[in-house]
Amino acid sequence: MPERELLQPSADPEDRALEGALRPKSLSDFVGQERVREQLDLVLKAAQMRERTADHVLLSGPPGLGKTTLAMIVAQEMSAPLRITSGPAIQHAGDLAAILSSLVPGEILFLDEIHRMSRPAEEMLYMAMEDFRVDVIVGKGAGATSIPLELPPFTLVGATTRAGLLPGPLRDRFGFTGHLEFYSVEELERVLRRSALLMDLSVTSDGFGEIARRSRGTPRIANRLLRRVRDWALVHQVHRIEQTHANTALTMYEVDQRGLDRLDRNVLLALIDKFGGGPVGLSTLAIAVGEEIETVETVAEPYLVREGLLGRTPRGRVATRAAYAHLGRAVPEGGTVIP
């Protein structure tokens, strides 16, 4: 989906290396999420004072807010090795047993998108988290036997973008749960200032503000937009990036003043111009913009709803007055428009 390339992880090795360099290495360097950061710092320091492994940690929140970075920081703060895997990669209980049996004492196991793990593996994880033990079934049918396998103490850091899909028994086994919120413009400016320093970029305060306002409250997007502005400045031989430069660069990349990209605007334009502002069903709206239903529902819609540009009603999606104003359209008389 070319429309979303600014929001997706980069395949370029240099960009990926830069993303790694921009990640904070300690809690003191981590910008934003003050409450979660303070609570997690307390959990880790208490574990160090007790000379024990830290409690299992669950991090939830939208993509790009720092869940992976925090998992890496946990390993750094605990001076422990880090093992990274994901829920979709664990489709069988044997997959999880192989990972758990190879852990070393004190190791941090980061399980991304933990809600997408298979049910048999999930049930095995219960005992592993609580008793540091798993039962491996050997054989089938009446001849099957259960072999208990002791595990070294470890800390599981689970990350999820959909905490509601986690079963209660799994959530209850985490000693600490932190929910990451979207960043304010001021917090994103702090993220950008740190990144610009590491990238050796000269940017004015207004320039940082322009990029931050278009970053959808997400540090990952803010850093990606900063790199695109850097590229524009390099090509145009601009040595100090000001607000006008950032505006010109991001407009060229079709990211508008509110952070909407081409897909977002296409959804709103289709809703207003083709369906009179709605209500219209999600599948019909997806066909109108030439995208999959899941793309519209999970990629474009959450931000549009959060920004008050789109409403969800029992009869379908509806454009709000703010959407008409943002696109410069006149509000129709007698239509279904959310204030």
Secondary structure, 3 states (H helix, E strand, C coil): CHHHCCCCCCCCHHHHHHHHHHCCCCCCCCCCCHHHHHHHHHHHHHHHHHCCCCCCEEEECCCCCCHHHHHHHHHHHCCCCEEEEEHHHCCCHHHHHHHHHCCCCCCEEEEECHHHCCHHHHHHHHHHHHHCEEEEEECCHHHCEEEEEECCCCEEEEEECCHHHCCHHHHCCCCEEEECCCCCHHHHHHHHHHHHHHCCCCECHHHHHHHHHCCCCCHHHHHHHHHHHHHHHHHCCCCCECHHHHHHHHHHCCCCCCCCCHHHHHHHHHHHHHCCCCCECHHHHHHHHCCCHHHHHHHHHHHHHHCCCEEEECCEEEEEHHHHHHHCCCCCCCCCCEC
